[in-house]
Amino acid sequence: MASAGSEVPVRLQVGSCLRTLSTSRDPREIANSLSALTRFLEDGEFTRLHYTHALKVLVSARSCQWFSSSSDDDEIRRPWHEFVFTGPPDQTLLVLLDTISSTDECAGLDRCVSVLEKFLSVGRLEALLWSRCKVGRVSSDSSQLTETVIGHLAALPSITSNRLHTKTPDAFLPRQYYPLLATNILCTLEKTCRALRDGQDCSLGFVAQVLGKVCMQGYSSFIFETLVPRLSSLTHTDPLWQRVMQKLLEKIPERCMESVITGLILNLRGAAAVSRLMGNLVVTNKKAQFVLTHKLVLQQYQHPTQLLKSLLGYLALNAERRPLLKQVLQSVCQVWCNSSAIKHTCVEQQLYVSKALLLCVALLDHSEIEELREEMLHCMLGGVQCRLDSNIERIRRMGMLVGECLSHRLDVPGSQLKFKYEPDEEIRELKSLMESISTKDSEESEPEHQSDDTSRLQPESETCLTQSVTSQSGHNSDSELDSDDDLTPYDMSSDQEKKKSAPPRYVRDCLEALMSSNDAESVECSLQVAEGLLRKNVKATQEVSVQFSKVLLHLDDRYNTEGFQVLRQNAMVALTVTDTKPVVEYLTTEFYSLNYSLRQRLDILEVLALSAQELSEPITNKHTGAQPIASVAARDPSDDITHWRQIVEKRIQSKTRRISKGATRMVKAVPNRYAPVAGSFIFPLLRKYDRSQVTFDLLGTDHLVLGRLLHTLGLLMHLSTNAPVASQMGRALLNFVWAVRFHTDQMVRRGVMFAVCAVFLSMPSDTLLMDLGDDLMETRAWLADVAENDCDTDCRSLAVQGLILLDKNLKTQLQLPDVET
C-alpha cells in the first residue's frame, strides 16, 4: 500500500503535464510542463512506468512547437531534446519505430522520422547497448521486451522502409545503418574492456543476441566489414580483447551461430586472426564444431578458397584443435571416394571438396600422415577410379591431380601416380594448395614476402651482370677470329622438302594406298589429298564410298601422322555428304556392331553430326571446294557438345519474344539436302539401344557413348526443322529420352535435356502436344523438378529452357487464329 501511495503523486503530476502539453498553446506552459517531465527522468519509477506513455503522447500531439528549430522556441526545444535523448534509449527506440509504423503519411510522420534520425546520429544506439551490458543495473525487463528491443534494433531498415518506401532516408538504409550499428557495438566493447580493467563486471549477452540477429537476417557483411579490421588489430596485442571477443562469441544464440561464424571467417585474413578471435570455441561449442568441421566443408561450396584456408589453418594451429583437423580429413576422404556423391553432386561442389582434401593433407605432419595412411590410400584409389569413369572432363582432371598429390604426400616408393593432362587455371590453383600454407595474417606476411623477393632479386641481378660481362668478352674474342660475318645467307623460307612418294591423283589409288601401303609418307600424302579427291570426283566416290568409309573407320594412326584425326574425319565427312544414303546406312549399322572400340563409335557420331550440319546448309549457297570442311578441327567431345548447345540456344533466343525488341522476324524456310535423308540419320540409331552386347553396353557401363549419342540425336533433330519426317523423328526421340531421363550420369542427363529442347524447337506445336497427350502434365512436372533439384548447373539451365519452349508451344496451340477482314 505504501508503494501505491508514493506512486499516486507522480502519476497525477505526469497526467497534469501531459494534459497541458496536449491542449495548451501557451509557450510558457508548454516549456514548464516539458521541464517538469524532464526532471522526472531521475525517478526510477517514472522511467519504468510512465516514460513510454509520456513519449507517445508527445510524438502524437497536434502541437509541434517542441519540434521547431527556430531560436524563439529554444526554451521548449531544450527540455524536449533532453527528455527524448537522455531518457531510456530502448523505450525511445520502440516508441519511435511503432509510431512510424502506425502513422499515416502526414507532418507527424515526418517529425518522427527526423527524431529517429537524430536519435541515431547522437549515439543513442551505443547508450542502449551499454545500458544492457552493466551487470549492476536494476532491471525488471521481461524476456519478451528484450526480444522486442533486439528485433527492432536488427530490423530497423525493414521497419522504416515498409512504411516510408521510396522516401526512406539514407540513414535508415542497410548500407548505412548496419555499419553504424557495428561502430556502436565496437564502442560498447571498448567500454566493456575499460570496465573490466577497473574491476567491474559486464555482460555481453545482449550485444551477442543483437549481433546474431543481424547476421541471421543476412547483413553479416555490413557488420563484419566494419568490425573485423579493428578487432583483428586490437586482439593482436591485447589478451583482454581476445578474452572479450571469445566470450562474445560464446554468448551467440545457437540458432545464429552459423551465420555469425561464416561472416566472421569470410572477412578475416588468415588463420591466426581466426584463432585470436574465436579461441577454442570449436572445442567447447557443439554447434560451432558442427558448422566448422562439417557444414562449411562438406555441405556449402559457394565460399572462396580463402575461407577453407583460414578455417583449416585455425584447426591446425592449436594442439587441442588438431584432432578435429584429422576428423575433417576422414570425413572429406569418405565423401571424395564415394561414387554416389560423385554422381549426385555438381562439379563446383566436387571442386570445393577436393580443395578441402588437399588443404587438410598439406596441414598434416609426417606422424599424422602415417596414422591416417590406410584411409588416405583407400580414398586415393577409390576416388581416382570413380572420377576417371566420369564423362565430364573437369571431374577427370580433378581426380588425376588429387591422386597425384595424395600419392606424392603418402610417398610410397614405386606407387606414385602420374597422369597426362592439360593444365588450366583450375588445376594450377589446386596444385598451389599443396604448397606450405602460412597461418599468419596476410597483412603481417607481406613484409616478409617483400624481403624474400628482395633477397632473391639481389643474386639474380649479380648473376645477370656476370653473364653479360662473360658474353661480351666472349663475343669480342670470337669476332676477331670469325671471318664469315660479312657473308649474306640464302633465303630458304620458300623451300619445300622433297617427298619420295607422289600424292595419288585418283580415288581408287588413294584407297589402295591407305589399304596396303606400309610407307608412312605415302599414307600421309593420301590422307592429305583424300578429301579433295572425294569431293571433286563424285562418280568415282559413289562407286567405292562404303569401302572407303570402312577403311577410314578402321584406320589407325600407326605412323603418328600430324593432324591425323582431322584429316581422317574430314575425309569421312566428304564421303558422307557425297554419297549420303549408303554411307549413312553403313555407319549407323556399324555403330551397334561387335568389336568396335568406344573411340570408333564416338567417331561415327561425330561424322554423322558434321555431315548433317553441312547437308542442312541451304541449296542456294552451293558448296564450292573443301572450304567449309577444311575449317573443321578435331574438337574435344565437351567442345562439340558446347558448340551444338550454342546453336540450339540461339534458336531458343530467336523464338523468344521480347517486348523491348519488338516482334520477331520469321525466317523463311529454304530447301536443303538434309531434309530428304534426315530419317536415315536418326532412326537406325534408335533401333538397338536396349540390346546389350559383349563389347558394348549402351545403357550400362558405356554411358560416355550414351551421353554423346543423345547430344548427336538432339542435333540431328534440331537440323530437321520443317522436314516432312520431323514429327516422326521427334516422337521416336521422345520415347528414347523418356527411358533414360533419370540416368545417374550428369552427361547423360545433359544429353536428355538437350534432346528434349531440340524436339520442342523442331516439332510443330499441334503434333507435339498431340504426341504428349496425357503425359503433358507429367512432362512439365519432370522438367520443373529437374530445373529445381538437379545437381548439375547445365541440366537445370536446359530444363528451364525446355519449360519455356513447352509453354510457348502450348500457348501457340491454344491461341485463336486471327480473323482476316
Order of alpha helices (4+ residues) and beta strands (2+ residues): alpha-alpha-alpha-alpha-alpha-alpha-alpha-alpha-alpha-alpha-alpha-alpha-alpha-alpha-alpha-alpha-alpha-alpha-alpha-alpha-alpha-alpha-alpha-alpha-alpha-alpha-alpha-alpha-alpha-alpha-alpha-alpha-alpha-alpha-alpha-alpha-alpha-alpha-alpha-alpha-alpha-alpha
